[in-house]
Amino acid sequence: IEKIATHYFDGDSEEIKKVNDNIYYVDGQFKIYFAVGPEYIFLIDISKELLTPTLKVENSDNWILKHSKKSYPLDIFIDSQKDDWIEFIVKNSDGNIALSPEEENILKNILEEPNNRFPFFINGRAGSGKSTILQYLFAHYITEFVTHNDDKYPPLYLTYNESLKEKALEKVVNIIFAKQHLKEKFPTTEREAITRTIENFFKSFDVEEGDSFLIELLKANGKENPFEGKKRIDFSQIQYFLQDKIVKNNSPKVRKLTPELVWYVIRSFIKGKAKIVDGQIDEFSLEDYLKLPEDEQTIQKESFEIIEEKIYPIYKKYLKDNNLYDDLDLVMEIFKQNSFDKKYSIIFCDEAQDFTKLEFDLILNLNIFLDDRVKVDNIQDIPIVFAGDPFQTLNPTGFSFKTLRADVY
């Protein structure tokens, strides 16, 4: 208790009082309760509303779990790991990434449960800790992978943008350093060397410099890259063009549209739910849209029809005339060229709400255990994990965990 409490008081020694058998009270710059369980130390809620003179502190598991904000593995403070834990977890630059008691329980169940663990879906709002659970899990799995020293089918931690990828890599390295039993499995314990060992397991669809993960897949098959010399675009670069075409259109119905709605229909449905049949692109049509379950028909039939017939052809022509492409053009080309030479044994996908149906199809095609040529006794042993928040999408995708879960199964 003293070792973890000193962090909250900038290293100053504070008086620690025992409240009952398992709960301690620290009287410092602000008031803190700590509870000691069989495996963890719990930091009790330090809000002013909770810590009142009349607070009834209970020594029950339910009370402790209800009021705990963070949990710290007890063994961390018994051996030499404590300094690493405080340095890399508690003082992490992105905030204290120690797990909550609920998260700790989820992690323990996945790592120790022998059956029916996967595929695993983590649905949580911003700040809920969904990415943190993903990163703790990935730290364990890549450590096992490195230990077996077989780089043919590596693990994959996939995000949509470069910033998320870099943050995830840093946090996973921190977790490995903070957990002695993980760090000791690496050939070296130097931070830079461990980072270099695992950094290629992290990939992003969107990069500022170099090749994106999608371009890497295209290059890996040794075939011609049709996007060489072309420029990638996203909504921020196309919205003013769409706005101009909408405003200048003669049809009042077209002028009621917005660039956001147009992009949503193109990205989420027309291209985002496209299929590749015999090497040809079969785009998602109004007819396909009307076959969707009612709760997935999120816009009016008339709007879909106008965008499909009046705006989408203009969008396609604009890309062609200006040597441009979007992410889904890359995905379609990967399917057309069957560019799945690179296979992964473990797939973790963070911020899953930013991926379309077509992109999820691609991601699942990259798993070696889902290959038709590979026989698997129990598909629920394959580490496939998706974490996301349907309310926090950067790109319109029509994402829902219900649909994703159905697609995976």
N, C-alpha and C positions, 0 to 999 in steps of 0.2 A: 504494500500500500504506500509506504513512504517513497519508494522509488518512482512510482508512477505519479504520485501527488506532487512531487517536486517539479515536474514539468509544468503543471498548471500554475505554479507559483514562482516561475523563473528561477528554479533551483534553490529558493529559500527553504529552510527547514521550518515546518509548521507543526503545531501541536495536533496529534492524532488521538482522538478519543474513541473508545469502544462503546458502541450503542447497545449491541447485544452480541450473540454468539458469532454472527457472520458479517455484521454491518459496522462500518467505521465512519466517523465524522471528522472532517478536517476543517479546522478553523483558521482561515487565512485571509487573503485579500477578498475572497468571496467564499461562500460556504459550499462544501462538497460532501456528498455521501458516497462511500465505496462499499460494495458488497463482495464478499469472497465466496465463490462457489467451489465445487469439487474440481472444475477445470478452468474456470475463468474468473477474472476480476471484473466487476461491473461498475461503470461510472453512472451513478444515479442522476436523474434529471436535476440540473442546477438552476432551473428557472426560479424567479422570485415568487411565482405563484405557488410552487411546490414547497419551497424551503421556508416555511413559516414556523414560528415558535410552537404552534399547535399541531405541527405535522406528526401524524402517527406512523412511525417507522415500523414496518412489519418484517419479520424474518421468514417470509414465505416465498417460495419460488414464484408464485403468481405476482406478488407485489413487486419483487425485484425485476422480473422481466417487463412488467408494465411500465415501470419508471426508469428503466435503464436506457441510456443513449448510446453507449459504446461498450464493447467487451474486449478484454485483453487476455490472451492465453496465459494461464497461471505459470506454466513452465518457463515462459519468457523471462520471468523475474526471479526464477530460482537458479538459473545457470547464467552463462556468460553472454547470452543473447540479448539481454535487456537493453544494452546501449544501442545495438543495431536496431532493435524494435522501436525505440524512442526516436532514433535518428531518421529511419526510413518510413515509418508508418505514422507515428504521432506527429512528427514535425514535417511531414510531407508538404511540398510546396503548394499542392492543390488542396490542402486541408487534411485533417486527420482522417486517414482511410481505415482506421480500425473498424471492425464489423460491429453491427448492432447484434444483440443476442438472437434476434430472429434470423439475421443473415448468417450468423455463426452456425445456427442449427440447420439451416438449409445447406450450407457448405458441407457440414459434417455428414448429413444424410446422403448427399450425392456421392461423396468420396468413399463412404463406408457401405452404402447400400449395394448389394451384389446384383440385384435384378431391377429391371424396369426403370432405369435411370434416365434414359434418353429416348427420343429427342426431348430436350429440356427448354422450356420457354419462360423467360423472365419478363413479366409485364409490370413496369413501374414508371411513375411520374418522375420528372426532373428532380434530382436530389434524393431519390428513394434508395440509392445504393445498388441499382441493378447492374451497372457497369463494374462496380467494385466486386460483386460476387463473381461476375464473369472473369475478372482479372485474377482473383484468387484461384479460381478453378483452373484457368489457363496456366498459371504458374506451376501448379501441381502436374498437369499433363505434359507440359513441355520439359519439365525436369525429368520425368520418366522417359520421354522420348530421347533426350540427350544422353541419359544414362545407358540406353540400349544402343546408342551410336549407330543408328541406321537412318541415313538421310534420304532414302528413296521416296518415301511418302511422308513428307513433313507435316507438322500442324499448321493451321491457318487461322489467324485472327484478322477478321476483315471489318473495315469501317468504310464509310463513304467519303470521308475527307482526310487530308493529311494531318491536320491538327489533332484530330481524335486519335489517329494512329500513333503519333509521337507521344501523346499523353499516356496512352495505354501501354506502350513499350516501357516508358519510364516507371509507371506504377508496378508493372509486373517485375521489373528488375528490383525495385524496392522491396516487393513482397518476398522475392527469392533471397535477398540479402537479410531480411528481417527474420526469416525462418531458417535456422541453422541446419535442420535436416534436409532442406532443399539445396541450400548453398553448397553443402559438402558433397553433393552428387556431381557437381561440375568439375571438369579437369583443373580449373583454376578458380580462385576466389577473388580475382581482381575484377572490379566493377566494369571497366571498359571491355575486358575480354569476355565477360558474361554477356554484356550488351551486344557485342559483335556476334557471339554465338547464336543468339536468339532473334536478332533484329529482322532477319529475312523471313521469319514466321509471321510478321505483321505486314499487311498489305492494305492499300487504299485504292478506291476507284478514281479518286480525284487528287492529282499531285500538282504542285506548282512548278517543279523542275523534274526532268527525267521522265521515265515511262510510268504510266498508271498500270495497275494490276491487269486491266483489260488488254492494254497494248502488249504487256509481257506475255499474256496467253497467246495472242496472235503471232508474236515473234517466235514463240517456242515451237510452233509447228513447221517452221522453215518455209512457209508459203509466202506469197506476195502480200504485202500489207496495203490494201486499197486506200488507206487513210494517210499514207505518206505524203507530206506536203500540204495536208489540209489542216484546218484549225478547229478545235473543239469549242462548242458554245454551250451555255446553260441559259436558264430563264432570265438572269440579270442582263444578258447580252441580247436577248431576243424580244424582250417585252415591249420596247419602244417601236420595233418593227410591227409587232402584232397590233399594238394600239393604233398605229397609223393606218393599217389595212382595215381595221374595224371602223374607225371614224370616217374613212373615205368611201366606205361601201355604200351602194345605193339602197340596200335593203334595210328597212327599219329593224327587222328582226336581228340582223347581223350587228347593227349598231348598239343593240342592247347587251351584247356580250362584253366580257372584260378579258384582257390578256391572261389574267390568272385562271379564269374558267377555261379558256382555250388551251392553255398549257396543261391544265389538269386533265382534260379529256385526251389530249394527244399523248401525254406521258403515262397516265394511269391506265388508259384503256386502249386506244388505237395502236400504240406502239408497246405499251407496258404489258399488255396481255396478248401480244402477238404470238403466233406459233410458227415453227419452222417445219414445213412438210416437204420431204424429198429435196431438201436444200433450197427451197423457195420460201419466201416470207409470206405468211398468211396473216395479214393484219386483222385486228379485232374490229368488227363492223357493228353497225346499228343492230343488225339481225342477231349477232352474238350478244350484244348488250341486253337486248330484250329477253334473252334466255337466262340471264342472271337471276338469282333469288331476289325477291323484292327489296330486301334490306341492303343489297349491294348496288341497286340502281339509284345512285346518289344524285343524279341530275335529271332534268326533264328530257323526255324522248326528243322533243323538238330541238332543244339546244344541242344535243348530241348530233342529230341529223344535220343541222346547219354547219356545225364545226367540221364534221366529216366531209361534207360536200363542198362547202364554200371556202373554208379557211385552211384546212389541212393541205390541200393541193398547192396553195400559195406558199405555205411553210416549206414543203418538200422542194419546190422549185427554187425558193430562196437559198436553201442549203446547197443545192446542186450548183446554182449559178455563181455562188460565192465560195466554193470549195470549203464548205463547213460540214460538221457532223456533230451529233449529240451522243451521249453515253449509250443510248439504246441502239444506235446504229452500230456501235462497236459490239454490243452483245449479240445483235443479229448476225453480224459477220462471223463471230466466234462459232455460233451454231451452224452457219452455212459451211464453214470450213472444218467443222467438227474439231475445233482446237482444244481438245481436252486431254492432250498428251501429258500435261502436268496434273498429278493427282495428289490429294491430301488425305491423311489418315484421321485428322481431327479438324473440325470446322466450328469456329466460334464467330458469330456475327453480332457486332455491337451496333446500336442505333438502327435496328432492323427496319424501323418505320420509313427509312429513306430509300429502301430498295423496292423495286416493282416486282410484279409476278414473274416477268421474264427474267429478271436478274436473279430471283430466288431459284428459278429452274436451272440457271447457269451454275449457281453456287452448289446446288445439290449434285449436279453432274460432275463436279470436281472431287467428290468423295470416292475414294477407291473402293470402299465397302458397298457402295451403291452401284458399282459397275456390274453389268450383266454377267461378266465372266468370273466374278468373285462370289463364292458361296459363303454365307454368314449364318451361323447357327441361331443367333438372336440379334435382330436389328436394334433392340433396345440397349445393347452394349456399345453401340457406336456413338462416340462423343460428338453429338451435333447440338449446339446450344445457340439460341437466338435471344437477344435482349433488346427491348424496345419500348417506346412510348408513343402510342397512336396519336397523342395530342401534341406532339413536339416535332412534327416532320419538317425538314428543310426543303424537301422536294415533294410535290404532289405525287402520291403513289397509289392511293386507294387502299392503303395498308390496313389490315385487321389481323389480329392474332387468330381469330376463328378461321379465316381463309388460309393463312400461313400453315396453321396446324393441319388443316385438311390436305393442303398441297404436300406437306412433308410426308404424312402417312400414306 
